[in-house]
């Protein structure tokens, strides 16, 4: 699954660790999602979308 997480995080000026704290996940999880090695659970995907004020479709796209 492709995503815009890294781009959205950069727009906010957050490090991976800062985003991880806001999402209550590890920095390694944020890195794995950004690099496409891990697809987040549906609840986490909703949490990410809400944090950035976007729809899930605006953050994640099916490949």
LOKOLBA-862703 format. One record per residue: x, y, z of N, C-alpha, C in turn. Coordinates in Angstrom, 2 decimals. Example, Ala and Ser with C-alpha at 12.3 -4.5 7.8 and 13.67 -1.06 7.14 Angstrom:
<nu=13.19&nv=-5.69&nw=7.80&cau=12.30&cav=-4.50&caw=7.80&cu=13.20&cv=-3.30&cw=7.80>;
<nu=12.85&nv=-2.25&nw=7.08&cau=13.67&cav=-1.06&caw=7.14&cu=12.90&cv=0.03&cw=7.87>;
//
This chain:
<nu=0.85&nv=-1.18&nw=0.00&cau=0.00&cav=0.00&caw=0.00&cu=0.90&cv=1.24&cw=0.00>;
<nu=0.66&nv=2.11&nw=-0.93&cau=1.42&cav=3.37&caw=-0.98&cu=0.80&cv=4.35&cw=0.00>;
<nu=1.63&nv=5.27&nw=0.50&cau=1.10&cav=6.27&caw=1.41&cu=1.89&cv=7.56&cw=1.32>;
<nu=1.31&nv=8.62&nw=1.86&cau=1.93&cav=9.94&caw=1.85&cu=2.40&cv=10.34&cw=3.25>;
<nu=2.60&nv=9.36&nw=4.11&cau=2.92&cav=9.64&caw=5.50&cu=4.18&cv=10.49&cw=5.65>;
<nu=5.23&nv=10.13&nw=4.96&cau=6.50&cav=10.87&caw=5.07&cu=6.31&cv=12.32&cw=4.62>;
<nu=5.60&nv=12.50&nw=3.52&cau=5.34&cav=13.85&caw=3.00&cu=4.51&cv=14.68&cw=3.99>;
<nu=3.45&nv=14.09&nw=4.53&cau=2.60&cav=14.81&caw=5.49&cu=3.35&cv=15.11&cw=6.77>;
<nu=4.16&nv=14.18&nw=7.21&cau=4.97&cav=14.39&caw=8.43&cu=5.94&cv=15.54&cw=8.22>;
<nu=6.58&nv=15.58&nw=7.05&cau=7.53&cav=16.66&caw=6.74&cu=6.84&cv=18.02&cw=6.69>;
<nu=5.62&nv=18.06&nw=6.15&cau=4.87&cav=19.32&caw=6.10&cu=4.63&cv=19.88&cw=7.49>;
<nu=4.48&nv=18.99&nw=8.47&cau=4.25&cav=19.41&caw=9.86&cu=5.56&cv=19.67&cw=10.60>;
<nu=6.68&nv=19.29&nw=9.99&cau=7.98&cav=19.50&caw=10.63&cu=8.24&cv=18.52&cw=11.76>;
<nu=7.62&nv=17.35&nw=11.71&cau=7.77&cav=16.35&caw=12.77&cu=8.81&cv=15.31&cw=12.38>;
<nu=9.54&nv=14.85&nw=13.37&cau=10.43&cav=13.70&caw=13.17&cu=9.58&cv=12.44&cw=13.25>;
<nu=10.18&nv=11.32&nw=12.88&cau=9.46&cav=10.05&caw=13.01&cu=9.11&cv=9.79&cw=14.47>;
<nu=10.01&nv=10.15&nw=15.38&cau=9.77&cav=9.94&caw=16.81&cu=8.60&cv=10.80&cw=17.29>;
<nu=8.52&nv=12.04&nw=16.82&cau=7.41&cav=12.91&caw=17.23&cu=6.09&cv=12.37&cw=16.72>;
<nu=6.06&nv=11.92&nw=15.48&cau=4.83&cav=11.34&caw=14.94&cu=4.47&cv=10.07&cw=15.71>;
<nu=5.45&nv=9.25&nw=16.01&cau=5.20&cav=8.03&caw=16.77&cu=4.57&cv=8.34&cw=18.12>;
<nu=5.07&nv=9.37&nw=18.79&cau=4.50&cav=9.77&caw=20.08&cu=3.04&cv=10.18&cw=19.93>;
<nu=2.73&nv=10.93&nw=18.89&cau=1.36&cav=11.40&caw=18.66&cu=0.41&cv=10.24&cw=18.34>;
<nu=0.96&nv=9.19&nw=17.73&cau=0.14&cav=8.03&caw=17.34&cu=0.19&cv=6.92&cw=18.39>;
<nu=1.05&nv=7.07&nw=19.39&cau=1.24&cav=6.05&caw=20.42&cu=1.71&cv=4.72&cw=19.82>;
<nu=2.69&nv=4.83&nw=18.91&cau=3.34&cav=3.66&caw=18.32&cu=4.85&cv=3.90&cw=18.40>;
<nu=5.63&nv=2.91&nw=18.03&cau=7.09&cav=3.08&caw=18.04&cu=7.56&cv=3.83&cw=16.80>;
<nu=8.76&nv=4.43&nw=16.91&cau=9.35&cav=5.10&caw=15.75&cu=9.59&cv=4.09&cw=14.64>;
<nu=9.93&nv=2.87&nw=15.02&cau=10.17&cav=1.82&caw=14.03&cu=8.89&cv=1.52&cw=13.24>;
<nu=7.75&nv=1.58&nw=13.91&cau=6.47&cav=1.37&caw=13.22&cu=6.23&cv=2.46&cw=12.19>;
<nu=6.49&nv=3.71&nw=12.58&cau=6.33&cav=4.83&caw=11.64&cu=7.24&cv=4.62&cw=10.44>;
<nu=8.50&nv=4.25&nw=10.68&cau=9.44&cav=4.02&caw=9.59&cu=8.95&cv=2.90&cw=8.68>;
<nu=8.46&nv=1.82&nw=9.26&cau=7.99&cav=0.68&caw=8.47&cu=6.77&cv=1.05&cw=7.62>;
<nu=5.88&nv=1.87&nw=8.17&cau=4.71&cav=2.31&caw=7.38&cu=5.17&cv=3.22&cw=6.25>;
<nu=6.05&nv=4.17&nw=6.56&cau=6.53&cav=5.10&caw=5.54&cu=7.23&cv=4.38&cw=4.38>;
<nu=7.98&nv=3.35&nw=4.68&cau=8.73&cav=2.65&caw=3.64&cu=7.94&cv=1.53&cw=2.98>;
<nu=6.70&nv=1.35&nw=3.40&cau=5.84&cav=0.34&caw=2.78&cu=6.11&cv=-1.08&cw=3.23>;
<nu=6.87&nv=-1.24&nw=4.31&cau=7.17&cav=-2.58&caw=4.82&cu=6.07&cv=-3.10&cw=5.73>;
<nu=5.19&nv=-2.21&nw=6.14&cau=4.12&cav=-2.57&caw=7.07&cu=2.88&cv=-1.75&cw=6.74>;
<nu=1.74&nv=-2.40&nw=6.66&cau=0.47&cav=-1.70&caw=6.47&cu=-0.19&cv=-1.56&cw=7.83>;
<nu=-0.60&nv=-0.35&nw=8.19&cau=-1.20&cav=-0.15&caw=9.50&cu=-2.56&cv=-0.84&cw=9.61>;
<nu=-2.94&nv=-1.13&nw=10.85&cau=-4.29&cav=-1.64&caw=11.09&cu=-5.29&cv=-0.57&cw=10.71>;
<nu=-6.52&nv=-0.96&nw=10.51&cau=-7.55&cav=0.02&caw=10.15&cu=-7.71&cv=1.09&cw=11.22>;
<nu=-7.76&nv=0.74&nw=12.52&cau=-7.85&cav=1.79&caw=13.54&cu=-6.66&cv=2.76&cw=13.49>;
<nu=-5.46&nv=2.25&nw=13.26&cau=-4.29&cav=3.12&caw=13.17&cu=-4.36&cv=3.99&cw=11.92>;
<nu=-4.82&nv=3.45&nw=10.82&cau=-4.97&cav=4.24&caw=9.58&cu=-5.95&cv=5.39&cw=9.81>;
<nu=-7.05&nv=5.12&nw=10.50&cau=-8.01&cav=6.19&caw=10.82&cu=-7.38&cv=7.24&cw=11.72>;
<nu=-6.59&nv=6.79&nw=12.70&cau=-5.93&cav=7.71&caw=13.62&cu=-4.95&cv=8.61&cw=12.87>;
<nu=-4.20&nv=8.02&nw=11.94&cau=-3.25&cav=8.80&caw=11.12&cu=-3.99&cv=9.83&cw=10.29>;
<nu=-5.05&nv=9.41&nw=9.62&cau=-5.83&cav=10.32&caw=8.78&cu=-6.40&cv=11.47&cw=9.62>;
<nu=-6.96&nv=11.16&nw=10.78&cau=-7.51&cav=12.20&caw=11.66&cu=-6.44&cv=13.17&cw=12.11>;
<nu=-5.27&nv=12.65&nw=12.47&cau=-4.17&cav=13.50&caw=12.94&cu=-3.80&cv=14.55&cw=11.90>;
<nu=-3.80&nv=14.16&nw=10.63&cau=-3.44&cav=15.08&caw=9.56&cu=-4.64&cv=15.80&cw=8.96>;
<nu=-5.84&nv=15.52&nw=9.46&cau=-7.04&cav=16.18&caw=8.96&cu=-7.36&cv=15.79&cw=7.53>;
<nu=-7.07&nv=14.56&nw=7.17&cau=-7.30&cav=14.06&caw=5.81&cu=-8.18&cv=12.83&cw=5.84>;
<nu=-8.71&nv=12.47&nw=4.69&cau=-9.41&cav=11.20&caw=4.57&cu=-8.37&cv=10.09&cw=4.47>;
<nu=-8.78&nv=8.88&nw=4.76&cau=-7.86&cav=7.74&caw=4.62&cu=-7.36&cv=7.66&cw=3.18>;
<nu=-8.25&nv=7.91&nw=2.24&cau=-7.87&cav=7.84&caw=0.82&cu=-6.84&cv=8.89&cw=0.44>;
<nu=-6.81&nv=10.00&nw=1.17&cau=-5.83&cav=11.05&caw=0.90&cu=-4.45&cv=10.72&cw=1.46>;
<nu=-4.40&nv=9.75&nw=2.38&cau=-3.13&cav=9.35&caw=2.99&cu=-2.62&cv=8.04&cw=2.40>;
<nu=-3.54&nv=7.10&nw=2.20&cau=-3.18&cav=5.76&caw=1.71&cu=-3.86&cv=5.48&cw=0.39>;
<nu=-3.16&nv=4.76&nw=-0.48&cau=-3.79&cav=4.32&caw=-1.74&cu=-3.39&cv=2.90&cw=-2.05>;
<nu=-4.33&nv=2.19&nw=-2.62&cau=-4.07&cav=0.81&caw=-3.03&cu=-3.12&cv=0.82&cw=-4.21>;
<nu=-2.21&nv=-0.12&nw=-4.26&cau=-1.25&cav=-0.13&caw=-5.38&cu=-1.79&cv=-0.81&cw=-6.57>;
//
